[in-house]
């Protein structure tokens, strides 16, 4: 697999902070929940709680448009509902409606400027739209507000790599490693870039340091081999 595509996929996963890791749960249970919720909504059509719960079930089942429709109903009643804005943007991202997603994230951030997930997700959407400088500005703000987030540094490093800002990317991979020293993905991303820059000795030192911190050496074998080529 092309590692750049892999990293982009990672960034998308972390921009929503693994909101849907429960997808492996029984889908039938979610379909059963939808049946119950539809009955309840029929008798309480303007219940914000019920529409939010139904939309959450739609998301679990990857029914993106149904989720968008439910969140729209909530936002008709509560235009600044943070959950509806955030998850409607998330659903629209899956539908490749990036401008709509951007609008919802910006609306949420206008009220909650320190909302970590929303600003990180906005940065990723802007990156997907090709608006790299705007995306970088958003990543910078994420880190300004949340300087202890390894995810934020990793996401910014991925963008800096795209922008050919290699030294900045190296710094951010290093910071991500410092904050989450046992995360091998940050290590290999850092090493990958060093190898591209033909800095093999430095890459080897990064690997050795990771092993001393507790990352299993076997997980890094491929990159040790690359350092010897």
N, C-alpha and C positions, 0 to 999 in steps of 0.2 A: 504493500500500500504506500502511495506517495505520502511522505511524512508531513508535508505542508497541508495536504487535505485532511490528514488525521488531526493535526493541531487545530485547523479551522473547526472541525467537528467537535473537538474538545471545548473550544471557546464557546460554541453555541450551547453546549451542554451546561457549562458552568455559568453563562450569562443569565440562565433561568434557575441556577442553583439547584439543579436536580429536582425540580418541583414534582416531577412525575416518575420518580424511581419506583413507585408502587405499581407501575404498569404491569408488572409480572403477576399481580394478584388476579384472582379469577374474574375474567371479564363478565361472566354470567352474573356475578354478584352486582356489578355495576349496571348491567342491563335490568336486573331485578329492581335495583334502586331507582332507575329511571321510571320504571312502571309505577312504582309507589309515588314518586315525586310528581309525575304527570297527573295522577289522580288528585293529589293534594292541591296542585296548582289550579286544577279545574274548579276547586271550591274556594281557593284563596289566590286569585290571579295577580294581585299586586303585592304578594309577600316577597320582599327582597331576599329574605333568608332562603326561601324555597327556590327562587330563580338562581341564586348563587350556588346552592347545592346541586341543582340540576346541571348548571353549566360545568361545575367541577366534575360531575359524572361524565358529561360529554367530552371533557378534556381527557379523562382517563381512557375513554374509548376512542380517542383521536377523531372525534366528530367535531372538527374545527368550526365549520359554519354554524352548526347548532349552538355551539358555545358562544360564538360571536353574537348570535341572535338573542340568546339569554342575557348576556351582559348588556346588550343594547337596551333591553327592557329595564334592567336595573338602573342604567344611566339616565333613562328618561325620567325616573323618579328621583334619583340621587346622582346628579351630574358629576360629583367629585368623589364617588365611591372608589376608594383606592384599589380594592380587590378587583372590581369590575374593569377599571382602567388597565391595571397591570395584566390581567389574564386575557382581556380582549386583545391587547397588543400582542401577547404571546401567541394567541390563536391566529391572529392575522399574519404574524411572522411565518407560521407554518403554511399559510395560504399564499405566501409570497407577496402580501400586500404591505410592503415595507413602509410606504408613506403613511398609511393608516396607523400602523404600529408606532411609527415615530410620533405621530400626533398624540396618541394616547399616553405614551411614556412622558412626553413633554408636559401634557396636562397634569399628570400625576406629580411630576417633579416641580411644577409651579407651586404646588401646595405642600409637597414634602420633599424639599431639595436634597435631603440627606438619605433618601430612600436608596439603599445600596443596590438592590436587585434591579430597580427601574433604571437607574443611571448606567449600570453595567450593561443591561440589555439594550438601552438606547445606543450606547457606544457600539455594540455589536451590530445592531441594525444599520447604523450609519456606515460601518465598515462594509457590510454586505451591499449597501447602496453605492459603494465606491467613493464615499465622501470621507476620505481618510483623515484629513486634517480636523474636520469636525469630530470624527470619532476619537482622534487622539486627545482633543480638548476634553471630551467627556471622560475618557480614561484618566486623564490628569485630575479631574475633579473627583472621580471615585477614589483615587489614591490620596488626594488631599483630605477627604472626609474619613477615609478608612485605610489609614497607612499600615494597618496590621493584616491586610488581606492578601494572602499569597495569590489567590485567584485573580485579583485585580492586576497585580504585577505580571502574572503570566499572560493575561489577556492583552495587556499593553505591549508586552514583549512580542507577541505574535503579530500585532499590527506594525510595530517598529521594524520587524523583520521584513514585512511586505514593503515598507517604505524605504528599505535599504539603510535604515539607521542602526547599523549593526552594533556599535558600541553601546548605544542606549538599550538595545535588546539584551545584550550580555549583562548589563547592570541589572535589568529587571528580572532576568532568569536567576541571577545570583540572589536577589532579594527574595524571590519566591522560594528558593531553596533554603534560605535562612529562616524563613517563616514556617515552612513545612519541610523540615530536613529529611523526612522519611518518604517523601513523595518522589518516586523514581522518574516520573514523567518530566518534572522540572529539571532533574539532573540531565536526562538524555536530550532534552531540548537545548539546554545550555551547551552540552557537548557537541551536538549536531552543528550548531552555529560555529563553534570554535573549529570544528573540522572543515567546514566550508571555507573558513578563513585561513586554513592550513596552519593552525596553531595546535599541533598535536600534543606537544609536551604539556601545554596548559590544559588541554582537554583531559589528558591522563591524570593530572593533578586534581582536577575536579572530580573525576571518577574515584580516585583514591580517597579523597576527602569524604565523599558520599559513603563509601564503604566503612570508613572509620566512624561515621555517624550512625551506622546501623543499617544502611541499605544493603540487601543481600548481593554479594558479588555476582552470583549467577544471573541476576536480573540485568546486569550490565555487561555481560559477556560480549554481546554483539558490538558494543561501543569500545570495549577494550581491544577487540580484534581490529576495529577500524583504526584505532590509534597506532597500531603496529604496521599498518600498510604504508 
